[in-house]
């Protein structure tokens, strides 16, 4: 899995949501979470095609560095985790 280094939810039709990119790997289950710099969970999904649009509780979040954590099980039963950072740009 890999994640974008930055995304820009600014309604221009490009990079509007941040979703995990599975690079052709088929996933049986997934948990994708995004945290702000204070460790507050601002997004969570158990669906591989549902991404974060930069909102938290209906409020646009500021440009900043965020942390993602993704744990998933592949269709052959292998459990994996990945974490990292990305930048939200407007």
GUMI-574898 format. One line per 10 residues: number of its first residue (from 0); for each residue x, y, z of N, C-alpha, C, O. Coordinates in pm, whole numbers, plus 32768, in hexadecimal, padded with zeros to 4 digits. Layout:
NUM	X:Y:Z:X:Y:Z:X:Y:Z:X:Y:Z ~ ...
This chain:
0	8054:7F8A:8000:8000:8000:8000:8058:807C:8000:80C6:807B:8038 ~ 8029:80E3:7FC3:806E:8163:7FCE:8006:81D0:7FDE:7F8F:81BA:7FC4 ~ 8030:8241:8008:7FD5:82B0:801F:800E:832A:7FDA:8088:8335:7FC9 ~ 7FB8:8385:7FB2:7FE6:8401:7F75:8039:8452:7FD8:8024:8449:8051 ~ 8097:84A0:7FA5:80E6:84F6:7FFB:8098:8573:8021:80AF:85AF:808A ~ 803B:859A:7FC9:7FE8:8611:7FE4:7F64:85FF:7F9C:7F5A:85B5:7F3A ~ 7EFE:8644:7FCD:7E80:864A:7F83:7E43:86D2:7F94:7E60:871A:7FF3 ~ 7DEB:86F5:7F35:7DB9:877E:7F2D:7D21:8780:7F1F:7CEF:878E:7EAF ~ 7CD7:8773:7F8B:7C45:8776:7F83:7C11:8806:7F71:7BDD:8843:7FCF ~ 7C21:883A:7EF6:7BFD:88C5:7EDD:7B95:88D4:7E6D:7B84:8940:7E35
10	7B50:8867:7E4F:7AE1:8865:7DEE:7B0C:8884:7D5F:7ABE:88BC:7D12 ~ 7B88:8860:7D3A:7BB2:8871:7CAF:7BAB:87EE:7C61:7BD0:87E9:7BEC ~ 7B7B:8783:7CA3:7B6C:8702:7C61:7BEA:86AD:7C61:7BE9:8640:7C27 ~ 7C55:86DA:7C9F:7CD3:868F:7CA4:7CFC:867A:7D35:7CFD:86D9:7D84 ~ 7D1F:8600:7D58:7D4D:85DE:7DE0:7CED:860F:7E4D:7D17:8649:7EB1 ~ 7C6C:85F7:7E39:7C05:8627:7E97:7BF8:85D2:7F14:7BCC:8603:7F7C ~ 7C1D:8553:7F0B:7C16:84FB:7F80:7C99:84AF:7F8E:7CDF:8496:7F2C ~ 7CB7:848A:8008:7D2C:8439:8025:7CFC:83AC:8044:7CB5:8396:80A6 ~ 7D21:834D:7FF0:7CFB:82C1:8003:7D79:826B:7FFE:7DDC:8291:7FBF ~ 7D76:81F8:803F:7DE9:819E:8033:7DF3:8169:7FA5:7D8E:8148:7F67
20	7E6A:8160:7F72:7E84:8127:7EED:7EBF:809C:7F03:7F2B:808E:7F3D ~ 7E79:8037:7ED4:7E9F:7FAF:7EF3:7EFD:7F70:7E8D:7F25:7EFD:7E9E ~ 7F22:7FB7:7E23:7F84:7F87:7DC1:7F65:7EFA:7D8D:7FBF:7EA6:7D85 ~ 7EE8:7EE1:7D6C:7EC1:7E61:7D33:7EA8:7DF2:7D98:7E7C:7D86:7D73 ~ 7EC2:7E0C:7E15:7EAB:7DA9:7E7F:7E16:7DA2:7E9E:7DD5:7E09:7EAF ~ 7DE0:7D2A:7EA5:7D53:7D1C:7ECA:7D49:7D0E:7F61:7D92:7CC2:7FA1 ~ 7CEC:7D5B:7F99:7CE1:7D67:802A:7C61:7D25:805B:7BF4:7D3B:8024 ~ 7C6F:7CD4:80C2:7BFB:7C94:8101:7BBB:7CF1:8167:7B40:7CF9:8170 ~ 7C0E:7D38:81B4:7BDC:7D9C:8213:7C44:7E09:8223:7CBB:7DF4:820D ~ 7C13:7E81:824B:7C6C:7EF3:8257:7C3A:7F50:82C5:7BC2:7F57:82E0
30	7C96:7F96:8303:7C75:8001:8362:7CD5:8073:8345:7D4E:8066:8357 ~ 7C9E:80E4:8319:7CED:8158:82F0:7CC8:81CC:834B:7C53:81F2:8353 ~ 7D2C:8205:838F:7D14:8270:83F1:7D71:82E5:83D6:7DE3:82D3:83AB ~ 7D3F:835E:83F0:7D8D:83D7:83E1:7D83:8428:8462:7D16:8439:849A ~ 7DF7:8459:8490:7E00:84A5:850C:7E3D:852F:84EE:7E92:853E:8497 ~ 7E0F:8593:8538:7E4D:8617:852C:7ECB:861C:8584:7EEF:85BA:85C4 ~ 7F0C:868F:8585:7F8C:869B:85CE:7F7E:868C:8664:7FE2:8677:86A9 ~ 7F04:8695:8699:7EEC:8686:8728:7EC0:85F8:874B:7E9C:85DD:87BD ~ 7EC4:859F:86EA:7EA0:8514:8703:7E0B:84F9:8701:7DDF:848D:8729 ~ 7DBC:8559:86D4:7D2B:8549:86CE:7D05:8500:864C:7D30:8527:85E0
40	7CB5:8497:8659:7C86:844C:85E5:7C24:84A3:8597:7BBA:84C6:85CA ~ 7C46:84C5:851A:7BF0:851C:84CA:7BA9:84D0:845A:7B4D:8505:841B ~ 7BD3:8452:8441:7B92:8401:83D9:7BB0:836F:83F3:7C1D:834B:841F ~ 7B4B:831C:83D6:7B5D:828B:83DE:7B01:8248:837A:7A8E:8270:836A ~ 7B35:81E1:8338:7AE3:8196:82D9:7B0D:8103:82D9:7B82:80E2:82ED ~ 7AAC:80AE:82C4:7AC4:801E:82B2:7AA8:7FF4:8223:7AA0:7F7C:8206 ~ 7A9B:8054:81C9:7A80:803A:813C:7AF5:806F:80E8:7B16:80E5:80F1 ~ 7B33:801A:8097:7BAD:8042:8050:7B9A:80B5:7FED:7BFB:80FB:7FCE ~ 7B23:80CB:7FBB:7B0D:8135:7F58:7AD2:81B4:7F93:7AAF:8210:7F49 ~ 7AC5:81BA:8017:7A90:8231:8059:7B05:827E:8094:7B4F:8249:80E8
50	7B15:82FB:8069:7B86:834A:8096:7B5C:83C6:80E3:7AE5:83E6:80EC ~ 7BBE:840A:8119:7BA8:8483:8167:7BA2:84FB:810A:7BF5:8509:80B0 ~ 7B40:8551:8120:7B2D:85C8:80CC:7B5F:8648:810E:7B45:86B6:80DC ~ 7BA6:863E:817D:7BDD:86B2:81C0:7B80:86F4:8224:7BA0:875D:825C ~ 7B0D:86B6:823D:7AAE:86EB:829E:7AB5:869A:831F:7AD0:8622:831E ~ 7A9B:86DE:838E:7A8B:869B:840F:7A17:86DE:8454:7A18:8756:846C ~ 79B2:868E:8475:7936:86C2:84B1:78FB:8732:845C:78C6:8794:8490 ~ 7907:8721:83D6:78CE:8782:8378:791F:8800:8365:78F3:885C:8321 ~ 7996:8807:83A2:79EA:887F:839A:7A67:8861:8349:7AAA:87FC:835E ~ 7A87:88BC:82EA:7B02:88AE:829D:7B79:88B2:82FC:7B83:890A:8350
60	7BD1:8852:82EC:7C47:884E:8341:7CB8:88A1:8304:7CBF:88AF:828A ~ 7D10:88D7:8358:7D77:8931:8326:7DE5:88E8:82DA:7DF9:886F:82E9 ~ 7E2C:8935:8288:7EA6:8901:824B:7F03:88D9:82BC:7F1C:8927:8318 ~ 7F35:8861:82B4:7F8B:882F:8320:7FC0:87A6:82F9:7F9D:876F:8291 ~ 8014:8771:834E:8043:86E8:8341:7FE8:8690:8394:7FC9:86B0:8407 ~ 7FBD:8620:835A:7F65:85C0:839D:7FA9:8537:839B:8003:851F:834B ~ 7F7C:84E0:83F2:7FB2:8458:83FC:7F47:83F6:83D0:7ED2:8403:83F6 ~ 7F6E:8394:8381:7F10:8328:835D:7F43:82A4:8395:7FBB:8290:83A5 ~ 7EE6:824C:83B1:7F04:81C3:83DB:7EA5:8169:8391:7E2B:817F:8391 ~ 7EDA:8103:8353:7E87:80A6:8308:7EAE:8018:832D:7F23:7FF2:8322
70	7E4D:7FCA:8358:7E64:7F3C:836E:7E04:7EF1:8313:7D90:7F18:8304 ~ 7E34:7E87:82D6:7DE0:7E3D:8279:7E0C:7DAB:8272:7E7B:7D87:8297 ~ 7DB0:7D5A:8243:7DC9:7CCC:822D:7DB1:7CB1:8199:7D47:7CD1:8163 ~ 7E14:7C78:815A:7E09:7C59:80CB:7DB1:7BDE:80B7:7D93:7B95:8116 ~ 7D88:7BC9:803B:7D2F:7B57:801F:7D74:7AD1:8035:7D30:7A6A:8039 ~ 7DF9:7ACF:8043:7E3E:7A52:8064:7E5D:7A47:80F9:7EAB:79F1:8123 ~ 7E1D:7A9E:814B:7E25:7A93:81DD:7E9B:7AD7:8220:7EAF:7AC6:8298 ~ 7EE8:7B24:81D6:7F5C:7B67:8212:7F30:7BEC:824E:7EEF:7C3D:820C ~ 7F55:7C02:82CC:7F33:7C7D:8314:7FA8:7CDF:8308:801B:7CBB:831D ~ 7F87:7D5C:82E4:7FEE:7DC2:82D5:7FC1:7E45:8311:7F49:7E5F:831F
80	8023:7E97:8335:8007:7F1D:8369:8068:7F7F:8327:80D8:7F5C:8303 ~ 8039:7FF9:8318:808E:8063:82E5:8064:80E6:8324:7FED:80FE:8339 ~ 80C5:813A:8341:80A7:81BF:8377:8106:8222:8337:8171:81FE:8305 ~ 80DC:829F:8339:812F:8306:82FF:80ED:838E:830D:8089:839C:8354 ~ 8124:83F0:82CA:80EF:8476:82CE:80D1:84A6:8241:8104:8470:81DF ~ 807C:850C:8238:805D:854C:81B9:8036:85DC:81D8:801F:8600:824C ~ 8030:862D:8171:8010:86BB:8180:7F8A:86D9:8140:7F71:86B1:80CE ~ 7F33:871D:8188:7EB6:874F:8150:7ED1:87DE:8120:7EFA:8834:816D ~ 7EB9:87F5:809E:7ECC:8879:8061:7E46:88AC:8030:7DEF:885E:800B ~ 7E34:892D:8030:7DB9:8969:7FFA:7DDC:89C1:7F85:7D83:89FE:7F49
